[in-house]
């Protein structure tokens, strides 16, 4: 099951790259002429981190099944480049998040997919604990 899921996610990732390659070939322009902007490079690097984080989330037992379903639905219905761009905007808007931290990138991408992470509150100390 896990290898099938990893294969499916890999196929989706490679499929999201194919339209750009076809468009470059159809236009007759060599793909190597246009250098990517720093923003494009950051989106590509972030997309790789997102892909890896989603793959790890699919394989771990700590992630609940409904969250796995939402992640799979998101990556199936959206281009990885769009998810990466949305996550990049979220990271730029929140100074506490960093593009270098894979956990922050995962949380921003999952947030772009409509998944929210609730902070678990520490239980209130009982009145007897202070005695």
C-alpha positions as CSV (number, residue, x, y, z in Angstrom):
1,X,0.0,0.0,0.0
2,X,2.7,2.4,0.9
3,X,4.7,1.8,-2.2
4,X,1.6,2.3,-4.3
5,X,0.8,5.5,-2.5
6,X,4.4,6.7,-2.9
7,X,4.3,5.8,-6.6
8,X,1.0,7.7,-7.1
9,X,2.4,10.8,-5.4
10,X,5.5,10.5,-7.5
11,X,3.5,10.3,-10.7
12,X,1.5,13.3,-9.7
13,X,4.7,15.3,-9.1
14,X,6.2,14.3,-12.4
15,X,2.9,15.0,-14.2
16,X,2.9,18.5,-12.8
17,X,6.3,19.1,-14.4
18,X,5.4,17.8,-17.9
19,X,3.2,20.7,-19.1
20,X,6.1,23.2,-18.8
21,X,8.5,20.9,-20.7
22,X,5.9,20.4,-23.5
23,X,5.2,24.2,-23.7
24,X,8.9,24.9,-24.1
25,X,9.3,22.3,-26.8
26,X,6.2,23.6,-28.7
27,X,7.4,27.2,-28.7
28,X,10.6,26.1,-30.3
29,X,12.7,27.9,-27.7
30,X,15.3,25.9,-26.0
31,X,14.4,25.5,-22.3
32,X,18.0,26.4,-21.2
33,X,17.8,30.0,-22.5
34,X,15.6,31.5,-19.9
35,X,17.1,31.5,-16.4
36,X,14.6,31.2,-13.6
37,X,14.1,34.1,-11.3
38,X,15.1,33.8,-7.6
39,X,11.4,33.5,-6.7
40,X,11.0,30.6,-9.2
41,X,14.0,28.9,-7.8
42,X,12.6,29.3,-4.2
43,X,9.3,27.9,-5.4
44,X,11.0,24.9,-7.0
45,X,13.1,24.2,-3.9
46,X,10.0,24.6,-1.6
47,X,8.0,22.3,-3.9
48,X,10.6,19.6,-3.4
49,X,10.3,20.0,0.4
50,X,6.5,19.9,0.2
51,X,6.6,16.8,-1.9
52,X,8.9,15.1,0.6
53,X,6.9,16.2,3.6
54,X,3.6,15.1,2.1
55,X,5.2,11.7,1.2
56,X,6.5,11.3,4.8
57,X,3.1,12.3,6.2
58,X,1.4,9.6,4.1
59,X,3.7,6.9,5.5
60,X,3.6,7.9,9.2
61,X,1.0,6.5,11.6
62,X,1.0,9.7,13.6
63,X,-0.9,11.6,10.9
64,X,-4.6,10.8,11.1
65,X,-6.3,9.2,8.1
66,X,-8.6,12.2,7.4
67,X,-5.5,14.5,7.2
68,X,-3.8,12.0,4.8
69,X,-6.9,12.1,2.7
70,X,-7.0,15.9,2.6
71,X,-3.3,16.0,1.7
72,X,-3.8,13.5,-1.1
73,X,-6.9,15.3,-2.4
74,X,-5.0,18.6,-2.4
75,X,-1.9,17.3,-4.3
76,X,-4.2,15.5,-6.7
77,X,-6.4,18.5,-7.5
78,X,-3.7,21.2,-7.5
79,X,-0.4,21.8,-9.2
80,X,2.5,21.4,-6.8
81,X,3.8,24.8,-8.1
82,X,0.5,26.4,-6.9
83,X,0.7,24.8,-3.5
84,X,4.4,25.9,-3.2
85,X,3.5,29.5,-4.2
86,X,0.7,29.6,-1.7
87,X,2.9,28.2,1.0
88,X,5.6,30.8,0.1
89,X,3.1,33.6,0.6
90,X,2.1,32.2,4.0
91,X,5.7,31.9,5.1
92,X,6.5,35.5,3.9
93,X,3.5,36.9,5.8
94,X,4.4,35.2,9.1
95,X,7.8,36.1,10.5
96,X,7.8,33.1,12.8
97,X,8.0,30.8,9.8
98,X,11.1,30.0,7.8
99,X,11.5,28.5,4.3
100,X,14.6,26.7,5.7
101,X,12.6,24.8,8.3
102,X,10.9,21.7,6.7
103,X,8.2,21.6,9.5
104,X,7.2,25.3,8.7
105,X,7.1,24.5,5.0
106,X,4.9,21.5,5.6
107,X,2.5,23.5,7.9
108,X,2.3,26.3,5.4
109,X,1.6,23.9,2.5
110,X,-1.0,22.0,4.6
111,X,-2.6,25.3,5.5
112,X,-2.8,26.2,1.8
113,X,-4.6,22.9,1.4
114,X,-7.1,23.9,4.0
115,X,-5.7,21.8,6.9
116,X,-5.5,23.7,10.2
117,X,-3.3,22.6,13.1
118,X,-4.9,23.2,16.5
119,X,-2.5,23.9,19.3
120,X,-3.1,21.5,22.2
121,X,-3.6,23.5,25.3
122,X,-1.9,22.3,28.4
123,X,-4.4,21.1,31.0
124,X,-5.2,23.6,33.7
125,X,-3.4,22.6,36.9
126,X,-5.7,21.1,39.5
127,X,-6.2,23.1,42.7
128,X,-4.7,20.2,44.6
129,X,-1.5,20.3,42.6
130,X,-0.3,23.4,44.5
131,X,-0.7,21.8,47.9
